[in-house]
Structures are given as C-alpha cells and as structure tokens.
C-alpha cells in the first residue's frame, strides 16, 4: 500500500474509532460503575440488546456477565484489551441488578479487596437484600450471593477505576469469615484470611461487634485472638 493511501486509511480508521467512542451514551458511562443491562436502555434504543452487542464488538464495552455490559474507564482506547478484576466486575453486575449502594462486597470478596487474600481465587461473595442464584462471569469467575439485611453491615464506600461500591470493613469481614468460613466454598482461604485480619484489625472493635452475635462466633473470635497474640 502506498504511503498516501495508507495515511488516508489510517485517518478513516481513527475517525471511526473516535466516532464510536463518542457514540457511547451518557446513560451508559454515567450509570453506576459504568455498567448497564438492556432493560436499563429501553428508553434510549429501539433494540438495546443489539446496540450493546455492537458496542462490545467495536471494543467500546466489555461484557462482564450474561446480559451485562461495562464501559471501559476513560482513557482506555477502544481497541485496548481490558476487563475489570473479579471483585469489581461482580459488584458492577450486582449494582446493575439491585441499584447503587445496595449490594455489599462480603466475606471472601471483601477479604480479597482488603488484601487479606493476596492471590485471585476465582470466586467472590456479595451480600444482597434478596435471594439471587450464583453467577458465572464471562471470564469464568464465580459470584456467590448471600441474602441478609445489608443495612446492618458495617461497610465503607470504596472507590475504584469504575466507580464506588460498598465493602464490609476489615472488622466486619473478620467476623463474617469466622461465622461462615464455607461461604464461597473455600473454607481454608477463609481461615487464612481471618488470621491475616486478626493480626491487623482493631480487635476491641471486633469484640464489640461480636457481642450481639452468636456465642459460637464469640468463642471463635476469642480463640483466634489467643492464637494470634504473638503475631501482632
């Protein structure tokens, strides 16, 4: 291809990419965690499912789960391969299902977020107010949902490249891991994470929070405190 012809072709390609980038509606980029489902765009497009698939194929969106699409963070080119980590993607999915600041990253998921589990484990846990079956994300990660009164959880609003979401505090996460180590199907990882938390959280605060919970949980916490006294 001659240089002039190549230059024209390159300009056309670049204009197409810019046009596609500009084609992402604010209803998508402005959605919580930049994530939408087709039903959320029925007032925007005649066929939102088809439009979302087109934008995914153009490299503008990432399909993180069945019927759920995420706009790449600002500054990432359309052709650049990118996808959110499991915890971030799972919270984006859950937020699109339940609304902003409703789901809470919990248990193993919160432990990963707080770096009490250093490596990716392929599963995460989210607390929601209504029952939801487990979901397999498009990257193969598994999301387990637990139903609880999320307003009673000690959680903080944490910010990421996609946006913000709620994550249980380290003390709350410690108690949840001790209470239900099998939630998510990785009890050994839950126990390792609990010990990591015990070495660095405010144990007095954790004991106060455990006062209103079961005797079994309080016993587990006291035993863990005794075992990890020399590690602090």
Sine and cosine of phi, psi and omega as CSV:
sin_phi,cos_phi,sin_psi,cos_psi,sin_omega,cos_omega
0.00,0.00,0.75,-0.66,0.03,-1.00
-0.90,0.44,0.45,-0.89,-0.02,-1.00
-0.84,0.54,-0.66,0.75,-0.02,-1.00
-0.90,0.43,-0.70,0.71,0.01,-1.00
-0.90,0.44,-0.67,0.75,0.03,-1.00
-0.87,0.49,-0.67,0.74,-0.01,-1.00
-0.89,0.46,-0.66,0.75,0.03,-1.00
-0.90,0.44,-0.70,0.72,0.00,-1.00
-0.88,0.47,-0.65,0.76,0.00,-1.00
-0.90,0.43,-0.66,0.75,0.01,-1.00
-0.89,0.45,-0.67,0.74,0.02,-1.00
-0.88,0.47,-0.68,0.73,0.01,-1.00
-0.88,0.47,-0.71,0.70,-0.02,-1.00
-0.90,0.44,-0.64,0.77,0.03,-1.00
-0.90,0.44,-0.61,0.79,0.01,-1.00
-0.90,0.44,-0.67,0.75,0.01,-1.00
-0.90,0.43,-0.71,0.71,0.01,-1.00
-0.88,0.48,-0.68,0.73,0.01,-1.00
-0.88,0.48,-0.64,0.77,0.01,-1.00
-0.92,0.40,-0.66,0.75,0.00,-1.00
-0.88,0.48,-0.69,0.72,0.03,-1.00
-0.92,0.40,-0.35,0.94,-0.04,-1.00
-0.97,0.24,-0.14,0.99,0.05,-1.00
-0.97,0.24,0.87,-0.49,-0.06,-1.00
-0.95,0.31,0.46,-0.89,0.04,-1.00
-0.91,0.42,-0.34,0.94,0.08,-1.00
-0.89,0.45,-0.38,0.93,0.05,-1.00
-1.00,-0.05,-0.83,0.56,-0.05,-1.00
-0.92,0.39,-0.42,0.91,0.01,-1.00
-1.00,-0.03,-0.04,1.00,0.04,-1.00
-0.95,0.33,0.45,-0.89,0.06,-1.00
-0.80,0.59,0.78,-0.63,-0.03,-1.00
0.84,0.54,0.40,0.92,0.08,-1.00
0.81,0.58,0.57,0.82,-0.15,-0.99
-0.79,-0.61,0.70,-0.71,-0.05,-1.00
-0.67,-0.74,0.30,-0.95,0.18,-0.98
-0.87,-0.49,0.39,-0.92,-0.02,-1.00
-0.80,0.60,-0.64,0.77,-0.04,-1.00
-0.87,0.49,-0.43,0.90,-0.01,-1.00
-0.97,0.24,-0.20,0.98,-0.09,-1.00
-0.87,-0.49,0.28,0.96,-0.03,-1.00
-0.91,0.42,-0.40,0.92,0.04,-1.00
-1.00,0.09,-0.09,1.00,-0.05,-1.00
-0.96,-0.27,-0.72,0.70,-0.07,-1.00
-0.87,-0.50,0.53,-0.85,0.08,-1.00
-0.92,0.38,-0.59,0.81,0.02,-1.00
-0.73,-0.68,0.98,0.17,-0.09,-1.00
-0.88,0.48,-0.56,0.83,0.00,-1.00
-0.88,0.48,-0.71,0.70,0.00,-1.00
-0.91,0.42,-0.66,0.75,0.00,-1.00
-0.90,0.44,-0.65,0.76,0.00,-1.00
-0.92,0.40,-0.64,0.77,0.05,-1.00
-0.90,0.44,-0.66,0.75,0.04,-1.00
-0.88,0.48,-0.70,0.71,0.00,-1.00
-0.92,0.38,-0.56,0.83,0.09,-1.00
-0.90,0.44,-0.72,0.69,-0.02,-1.00
-0.91,0.41,-0.43,0.90,0.04,-1.00
-0.99,0.12,-0.04,1.00,0.03,-1.00
1.00,0.09,0.21,0.98,-0.02,-1.00
-1.00,0.02,-0.52,0.85,-0.01,-1.00
-0.85,-0.53,0.36,-0.93,0.11,-0.99
-0.89,-0.46,0.77,-0.63,0.09,-1.00
-1.00,0.10,0.94,-0.34,-0.09,-1.00
-1.00,-0.02,-0.36,0.93,-0.02,-1.00
-0.34,-0.94,0.21,-0.98,0.03,-1.00
-0.80,0.59,0.84,-0.54,0.06,-1.00
0.94,0.34,0.31,0.95,-0.06,-1.00
-0.72,-0.70,0.79,-0.61,-0.13,-0.99
-0.77,-0.64,0.63,-0.78,-0.04,-1.00
-0.85,-0.53,0.75,-0.67,0.10,-1.00
-0.98,0.20,0.69,-0.72,0.01,-1.00
-0.88,0.47,0.51,-0.86,0.07,-1.00
-0.85,0.53,0.47,-0.88,0.04,-1.00
-0.84,0.55,0.65,-0.76,0.03,-1.00
0.99,-0.14,-0.22,0.98,0.05,-1.00
-1.00,-0.07,0.87,-0.50,-0.05,-1.00
-0.88,0.48,0.49,-0.87,-0.01,-1.00
-0.82,0.57,-0.62,0.79,-0.05,-1.00
-0.99,0.11,-0.08,1.00,-0.05,-1.00
-0.98,0.18,0.76,-0.65,0.00,-1.00
-0.96,0.29,0.85,-0.53,-0.04,-1.00
-0.44,-0.90,0.58,-0.81,0.20,-0.98
-0.41,-0.91,0.50,-0.87,-0.01,-1.00
-0.94,0.35,0.39,-0.92,0.12,-0.99
-0.91,0.41,0.21,-0.98,-0.11,-0.99
-0.86,0.51,-0.74,0.67,-0.05,-1.00
-0.89,0.46,-0.69,0.73,-0.01,-1.00
-0.92,0.40,-0.70,0.72,0.01,-1.00
-0.90,0.43,-0.66,0.75,0.00,-1.00
-0.89,0.45,-0.67,0.75,0.03,-1.00
-0.94,0.35,-0.54,0.84,0.08,-1.00
-0.90,0.43,-0.69,0.72,0.04,-1.00
-0.88,0.48,-0.76,0.65,-0.05,-1.00
-0.90,0.43,-0.61,0.79,0.02,-1.00
-0.91,0.41,-0.62,0.78,0.05,-1.00
-0.92,0.40,-0.41,0.91,0.02,-1.00
-1.00,0.10,-0.66,0.75,-0.18,-0.98
-0.93,-0.37,-0.28,0.96,-0.03,-1.00
0.97,-0.23,0.30,-0.96,-0.08,-1.00
-0.90,0.43,0.63,-0.77,0.06,-1.00
0.86,0.51,0.49,0.87,0.10,-1.00
-0.96,-0.27,-0.86,0.51,0.04,-1.00
-0.93,0.37,0.44,-0.90,-0.02,-1.00
-0.75,-0.66,0.80,-0.60,0.10,-1.00
-0.91,0.41,0.76,-0.65,-0.33,-0.95
-0.61,-0.79,0.38,-0.92,0.15,-0.99
0.82,0.57,-0.80,-0.59,-0.01,-1.00
-0.85,0.53,-0.60,0.80,0.00,-1.00
-0.90,0.43,-0.72,0.70,0.03,-1.00
-0.91,0.40,-0.60,0.80,0.03,-1.00
-0.88,0.47,-0.65,0.76,0.07,-1.00
-0.90,0.44,-0.69,0.72,-0.03,-1.00
-0.88,0.47,-0.64,0.77,-0.02,-1.00
-1.00,0.07,0.11,0.99,0.06,-1.00
0.92,0.39,0.39,0.92,0.13,-0.99
-0.98,0.19,-0.31,0.95,0.17,-0.99
-0.88,-0.47,0.95,-0.30,-0.16,-0.99
-0.95,0.30,-0.47,0.89,-0.07,-1.00
-0.93,-0.36,0.44,-0.90,0.07,-1.00
-0.88,0.47,0.65,-0.76,-0.07,-1.00
-0.87,-0.50,-0.03,1.00,0.10,-0.99
0.99,0.17,0.05,1.00,0.04,-1.00
-0.58,-0.81,0.55,-0.84,0.07,-1.00
-0.63,-0.78,0.25,-0.97,-0.08,-1.00
-0.77,-0.64,0.68,-0.73,0.01,-1.00
-0.75,-0.66,0.72,-0.70,0.08,-1.00
-1.00,0.00,0.73,-0.68,-0.01,-1.00
-0.68,-0.73,0.35,-0.94,-0.05,-1.00
-0.98,0.18,-0.29,0.96,-0.02,-1.00
-0.74,-0.68,0.47,-0.88,-0.09,-1.00
-0.87,0.49,0.63,-0.77,0.03,-1.00
-0.53,-0.85,0.73,-0.69,0.02,-1.00
-0.93,0.36,0.35,-0.94,0.06,-1.00
-0.89,0.45,0.51,-0.86,-0.05,-1.00
-0.80,-0.60,0.67,-0.75,0.13,-0.99
-0.99,-0.16,0.85,-0.53,-0.01,-1.00
-0.97,0.24,0.23,-0.97,-0.05,-1.00
-0.93,0.38,-0.31,0.95,0.07,-1.00
-1.00,-0.02,0.08,1.00,0.04,-1.00
0.99,-0.10,-0.21,0.98,0.03,-1.00
-0.92,0.39,0.51,-0.86,-0.05,-1.00
-0.93,-0.36,0.70,-0.72,0.01,-1.00
-0.92,-0.40,0.85,-0.52,0.04,-1.00
-0.97,-0.26,0.74,-0.68,0.00,-1.00
-0.96,-0.29,0.65,-0.76,0.11,-0.99
-0.86,-0.51,0.69,-0.72,-0.07,-1.00
-1.00,-0.06,0.81,-0.59,0.00,-1.00
-0.35,-0.94,0.13,-0.99,0.11,-0.99
-0.98,0.17,0.99,-0.11,-0.12,-0.99
-0.91,0.42,-0.37,0.93,-0.01,-1.00
-0.95,0.33,-0.27,0.96,-0.01,-1.00
-1.00,-0.05,-0.06,1.00,0.00,-1.00
-0.99,0.13,0.63,-0.78,0.14,-0.99
-0.98,0.18,0.94,-0.34,-0.09,-1.00
-0.65,-0.76,0.42,-0.91,0.05,-1.00
-0.86,-0.51,0.49,-0.87,0.07,-1.00
-1.00,0.07,0.91,-0.41,-0.05,-1.00
-0.94,-0.34,0.58,-0.81,-0.04,-1.00
-0.96,-0.27,0.62,-0.79,0.03,-1.00
-0.72,-0.69,-0.06,-1.00,0.01,-1.00
-0.88,0.47,-0.50,0.87,-0.01,-1.00
-1.00,0.08,-0.44,0.90,-0.09,-1.00
0.53,-0.85,-0.28,-0.96,-0.07,-1.00
-0.94,-0.33,0.41,-0.91,0.10,-1.00
-0.39,-0.92,0.21,-0.98,-0.06,-1.00
-1.00,0.06,0.67,-0.74,0.04,-1.00
-0.73,-0.69,0.70,-0.71,0.05,-1.00
-0.88,0.48,0.57,-0.82,0.01,-1.00
-0.91,0.42,0.32,-0.95,0.03,-1.00
-0.82,0.57,-0.66,0.75,-0.01,-1.00
-0.91,0.41,-0.69,0.72,0.04,-1.00
-0.89,0.46,-0.67,0.74,-0.01,-1.00
-0.89,0.45,-0.66,0.75,0.05,-1.00
-0.84,0.55,-0.75,0.66,-0.01,-1.00
-0.90,0.44,-0.65,0.76,-0.02,-1.00
-0.91,0.40,-0.61,0.79,0.04,-1.00
-0.92,0.39,-0.63,0.77,0.04,-1.00
-0.93,0.36,-0.62,0.79,-0.07,-1.00
-0.94,0.33,-0.66,0.75,-0.06,-1.00
-0.68,-0.73,0.95,0.33,-0.04,-1.00
-0.90,0.43,-0.38,0.93,-0.03,-1.00
-1.00,0.08,-0.10,0.99,-0.02,-1.00
-0.93,0.38,0.90,-0.44,-0.09,-1.00
0.97,-0.24,-0.17,0.99,0.11,-0.99
0.98,0.19,0.32,0.95,0.00,-1.00
-0.72,-0.70,0.92,0.38,-0.07,-1.00
-0.88,0.48,-0.55,0.83,0.01,-1.00
-0.91,0.42,-0.69,0.73,0.05,-1.00
-0.90,0.44,-0.61,0.79,0.02,-1.00
-0.89,0.45,-0.66,0.75,0.00,-1.00
-0.92,0.38,-0.65,0.76,0.04,-1.00
-0.89,0.45,-0.68,0.74,0.01,-1.00
-0.91,0.42,-0.63,0.77,0.01,-1.00
-0.87,0.49,-0.66,0.75,0.03,-1.00
-0.91,0.41,-0.61,0.79,0.04,-1.00
-0.90,0.44,-0.67,0.75,0.04,-1.00
-0.91,0.42,-0.66,0.75,-0.06,-1.00
-0.87,0.50,-0.44,0.90,-0.03,-1.00
-0.99,0.14,-0.13,0.99,-0.11,-0.99
-0.65,-0.76,-0.19,0.98,-0.03,-1.00
-1.00,0.02,0.11,-0.99,0.10,-1.00
-0.98,0.18,0.99,-0.13,-0.08,-1.00
-0.93,0.38,-0.51,0.86,0.08,-1.00
-0.88,0.48,-0.67,0.74,0.05,-1.00
-0.91,0.42,-0.65,0.76,0.02,-1.00
-0.89,0.46,-0.64,0.77,0.03,-1.00
-0.91,0.42,-0.64,0.77,0.05,-1.00
-0.88,0.47,-0.68,0.73,-0.01,-1.00
-0.93,0.38,-0.53,0.85,-0.02,-1.00
-0.97,0.23,-0.27,0.96,-0.07,-1.00
-0.85,0.52,-0.54,0.84,-0.02,-1.00
-1.00,-0.06,0.20,0.98,-0.03,-1.00
-0.92,-0.39,-0.21,-0.98,-0.18,-0.98
-0.95,0.32,0.40,-0.92,0.05,-1.00
-0.89,0.46,-0.61,0.79,0.01,-1.00
-0.87,0.50,-0.69,0.72,0.01,-1.00
-0.91,0.41,-0.67,0.74,0.00,-1.00
-0.88,0.47,-0.62,0.79,0.03,-1.00
-0.91,0.42,-0.68,0.73,0.03,-1.00
-0.87,0.49,-0.66,0.76,-0.02,-1.00
-0.91,0.41,-0.72,0.70,-0.01,-1.00
-0.89,0.46,-0.64,0.77,0.03,-1.00
-0.90,0.44,-0.68,0.73,0.01,-1.00
-0.91,0.42,-0.64,0.77,0.02,-1.00
-0.88,0.48,-0.69,0.72,0.01,-1.00
-0.89,0.45,-0.66,0.75,-0.05,-1.00
-0.94,0.35,-0.47,0.88,-0.10,-0.99
-0.95,-0.30,0.17,0.98,-0.03,-1.00
-0.83,0.56,-0.63,0.77,-0.04,-1.00
-0.98,0.21,-0.13,0.99,-0.05,-1.00
-1.00,-0.07,-0.12,0.99,-0.06,-1.00
-1.00,0.01,0.00,0.00,0.00,0.00
